[in-house]
Amino acid sequence: MKRIYSVSLILLSLQFSPLVVLAAPFAYIANKDSNTVSVIDTANHTVTATVNVGNLPVGVSVSPNGSRVYVTNQASDSVSVIDAASNTVTATVAVDSTPTGIAVSPNGSRVYVANQLSDNVSVIDTASNMVTATVAVGSGPSGIAVSPSGNHVYVTNNFSNNVSVIDAARNTVTATITFANANAPQAIAVSPSGSHIYVTNSNDSNVSVIDAASHMVTGTIVVGTDPQDIAVSPNSSRVYITNLSSDNVSVIDAASNMVTATVAVGRYPYGVAISQNGRRVYVVNFGDRNVSVIDTVSSTVTATVPVGNGPLSFGQFIGTDAVFVDGFEPF
């Protein structure tokens, strides 16, 4: 039997219910030469705030609920913790030498930092903002990613040309992935489906495709010159690669491992991230001090947003949709 509610009851319920507003996610751009983070509202593509952080900020990762933003400061050997509601730094965590890549675990409890000149990974507890473990990896760790299950952490070792696989429960390296035609592995990303791992090899201008179950390389894809960062679409169907010296983005079809489009962007594109709904790709152009916004349907640039000096934003720098209740901070 269908339930019938009176109009007066519905109106009364709405009158005394809290106001819930769904806000568009924000993009956080680390400006290496300004020592700041530009906060972009992705609804209107305008910078709404600028946050001072440490020296030479490079890597960015947003917590799964969008409430915190973590930024690596290479010259300060630290991580800035930004409160996304107030756009202020609420903590600074000391790590080892030259922190570069950074990633948050799927449950938001841990942050993993690749310290490039210490050859290790710092594990930060997000409740206390304290380093609780340090894991030795290969030489020159750069990019870092966590599996969707949270069970494994993958680290590219830029100088030793391999990938360290960390068991997240034990904070120990349980495997090392080596592959041919991989010189200077830079960024790493795991598909949301958890089935594949993608690595950019900056000196060889290609991307290695790794089977996540077997840790075997299943493909090598030629892209533009000097590929840097990497992002996978929410449905795992497309992979986006920034090519620093080609001034473009390669779009890879994940089913065929073929480049299906090449999108011209600004000078020296570095960081790349995809909106939660998969409709837009954000590319950080180091040389032009701006961000190109790509429509994923047409593979064309539809907007350009000016930011600070020397922008990089290496990592997942776009948050999730934020929910505000009666104008208060997201939960």
Secondary structure, DSSP 8 states (H G I E B T S, - for coil): ------HHHHHHHHHHS--EEEE--EEEEEETTTTEEEEEETTTTEEEEEEE-SSSEEEEEE-TTSSEEEEEETTTTEEEEEETTTTEEEEEEE-SSSEEEEEE-TTSSEEEEEETTTTEEEEEETTTTEEEEEEE-SSSEEEEEE-TTSSEEEEEETTTTEEEEEETTTTEEEEEEE-SS--SEEEEEE-TTSSEEEEEETTTTEEEEEETTTTEEEEEEE-SSSEEEEEE-TTSSEEEEEETTTTEEEEEETTTTEEEEEEE-SSSEEEEEE-TTSSEEEEEETTTTEEEEEETTTTEEEEEEE--SSB--BS--B---EEEETT----
